[in-house]
Structure formats: structure tokens, C-alpha cells
Amino acid sequence: MLALVGTIHLDPEGYPRLILLFERLRPQVISVELSQYALKFRRQHGQRLRERLSGFRRPDGTLPEGLAAVEAQLEIPFEYRAAHDYARLNRAKLVCIGDSRRSQALLSLLERELMATDNLVTLALRRDIPLAELVACEWVRAKREFEKSPLAGTDLARRLASADRKMARRIRVLATPGANLVHVGGWEHLAGLTSLLSDLAPQVTLLAPETLS
């Protein structure tokens, strides 16, 4: 069996829902849309970068909404943490199949521009929507659009298509006969991966709040 699970990467409630889904699906192999570079970067540099936010914390320890979202991007993603914890307890195989080259470019930009002091000050002063509300709005969009491909010919369509092809090749290698494989990644990739892996008849699930209720 192949199951494709679509997530919103910064979902504050994603970890427990994903653990529950793993317990239902009982995968022997889990692939995650996270690169080895991105995992190593957060382990090695996440704490140092989070310390840049310390001066912006309120008396209760919280951050302004814009900076709370930045801090969330510096954490090891819940998708990996849930997969790691499930795999460790159930002797499942965990594989990161993200693109390290692209991760290196994006994380370099994050450190150089997003974490620049001037930008952090701007984000701290800006009145942003709380992360949980942003995620709730994104789930509304995901449920409406996850079966659709982006408009052909756009930059977004080209980027997604390239990423989907790379991930599909890696997922196919892991999908050996008899293996119960679950792939976890951003919901935007579900349409492309479902099409590219249609011969494997994937089961598609959105990790939305009501999905596992």
C-alpha cells in the first residue's frame, strides 16, 4: 500500500494528528518531504538563530505573531518529528527525500534576509495574523484545491512539477512489493504525486483537523 499524506508545514497541531494517522496506517516505511541538508541545518544552527529572537520576547515569553512564524520555521518540522518518533517505537524505516540543493538555497536566504535584524524589527512591529489562524485559512484553501494542479505555464507550476518528479522517483524506489509505505509532504504536491504514481493506486489523505476526528 502507498499512502500520500498532505500537510501544512507549520501546523501547530500537526504532530498529534500525524502520530494518530501513523497508528492507523501502520507503515513499515515512511518518506518525508525534508532534505538531509535542511534537517542538519536546523540541528546545527536552529538554536543560534532562535537566539536572535530573544530580545523580542514579551514578558510572558511569547513572540509577536510575525516572529512566532519565523521561530516555527527554525524548528525541526513536525512531519519529521512524528515520523521519527513513530519509526523508533515501531521499527519502521524513515527516509528524507527532499532536495538538499534547493534547501541549501532557501535556508541561505532565510539566514541572510529573513533573520536580518532590520527585518526582524519590521516583523516585530507589524500586526500579523496569529499562526494558528493562518494555518486554519490555509486548510480551507487546501481542501478546496488539493486535487487541482496549478495553472500550467506559471513559475509555481514549473517548480512543483520539478519537485514532484524528483519525489515520485524516490517514492517509487521505496515502494517495494508488500511494503506499507506512507509519504508525508506539503499538500500542494498531492495532485502531482497522485498523477505520477497512479499505477500504484495511492491512498490520498489531507492531515486536516477534521480528517481524523
N, C-alpha and C positions, 0 to 999 in steps of 0.2 A: 504494500500500500504506500502511496505517496500522498501526503497532505501538505498543502501550501497554506500558511497562516500569515495573514496580513495585519500589520501593526501600525501604530503611530509611535514613532521612536521615543518621544519624550513623555509618553502617557504615564502620569504618576501612579495610576492603578494597574499598570500593565503586568507587573511581576506576579501578583497572586492569581490573576486570570490566566496567565500563561502556564503557571505551575498546574493549575486545575485542568487546563486543556491537555497538558502532557500526561497527567494521570489518567485521563480518559482515553487518549490515543495510544499510550504505552509505546512510544517509539524506541527502536533499537539504535537508530542513527538520527542525529539532529544536525541540520546545517543552519547556520545563522548568517544573515547579511551583515557581516562585520569583518573587516580585514585584520590580518595579524598585525599590520602596522598600527592601525587605529587602537587595537587592544593594548599593544606595547606602549604607545604614546600616552594613553590615559593612565596606565600603571606607573610610568616613569615620570610624567610631567603633570598629571592631574592635580596633585596636592599643591605643587608650586604655583600653578596657575590659579587655583582656588584661593590661595593666599592673597592674590591681588584684589580679591573682592572683600577682604576682611574689613577694610576701612569704611565700607559702605553698609555694613550691617547695622540694623536697628538695635535698640536696647534689648529686644526680645530674641535677637539672633537671626531674625529673618532678613531677607534682602528685598529691595524694591523689585517689582514684578519683572522689569526688563532684565535685571541682573539674575533673578532666580532662574530665568530661562537659560541664561549663559552658564550658570553653575550646573544646570542639568546636562548641558552638552559636554561638560568636562567629566561627568561620571561615566563609569563603565555601563553601557546600555543594559536596561532591564532584560532585553531579549537574551543577551549573553549570560547574565547572572542567573536567570531562571533556567536556561538550558544547562549551564554548568552545574547548578545545584541538583537538578533532576538527574543529569547524566552520572554524577558522582554517586548518588544514592541508588541508582538503578543499573549501573554498569552499562550505560549507553555510550555510544561514540558521539563526540561533539566535534564538528568541523566548521571553522570560519571560512567562508567562501567569498568575502568581499574583495574589492580591488585595492590592493595596497598602494599602487601608484596613484590612483585617484585620491585615496585617503591622505596620502602624504601632501598632495597639493592643497586639499581642503583644510587640513589641520595646520599647515603652514600659514595659510590665510587667516585662520582663526586666531592663531597666536600673534600674528603680526598686526592685524587690523581690528578684529573683534575685541581682543584683550588689551588694546592700546588704552592708556589712561584717559585720554580725551574722549574716546568712545564710551568707556565705562561711565564717566561722569555724565555724558549725554543720556545714556540709558537709565542711570540712577534718577535723573531729574524728570524723565519722561513718564507720563501716566499711561502705563500699559495695562492691557487686559491680563488678569491672572492666568498662569499657565494652564490650570485645570479647565478654565473656560475656553481657552484657545484650543485645547485638545478636544473638548466637547463639540466645538464648532467643526473641527476637522473630521470628527467621526460622522457628523451629518453629511459632510461632503463625500467622505469615503463610501458610505453606504449608498449614496446616490450614483457614484461614478466608478466604483472599483471594477465593474465588468467592462468598462469602456477603455479604449486606447486613446491617448492624447491626439490632438489634431495632427494629421500627417503633415510632414514638412517643417514642423516647428523645431526649434532647438531642443525643447523638452522631449519631443517625440524621438529625436535622434539620440539624445543622451540615455533615455530609458531603454530604447531598443538595443543600444550597445551594451548597457549593463545587463539587460535581460538575457541577451545571447551568451554572455560570459557566465552568468549564474546558471543558466539552463544546462550548459555543457558540464559544469561542475556537479550540479544536482544529478544529472544523468549518470555520471560515473559512480555516484554514491548509491543510486537506486538499483542495487543488485537484486536478482530474483529472490523473493522471500523476505527481503528486508523491509521492516516497518520504518519508513523514513518520513520525518517531518522537517520541512523547511520553514524558517521564520524570517520574515523581512518586511520592509515597508509595503503598505497596501498598494501603492502606485505600481508595483511590479506584478501584481496578481494577474492582470489581463494578459500581459506579455508572456509570463511564465506558463500560464494555463494553455495558451496557444502553442508555445514552443514544445511543451511537454504533453500535448494532448493524447499522444499514443500511450502514455502511462496512466491516463484517466485520473488525474489528480483530484483529490477532495479539497475544496477551497473553503476556508473559514476566515472571517474577519474577527479579530480579537476585540470586538466592540463590547461595551459594558453589558448589554442585554443578551449577547450571544450565549453566555454560559450561565445565565440566571435560571 
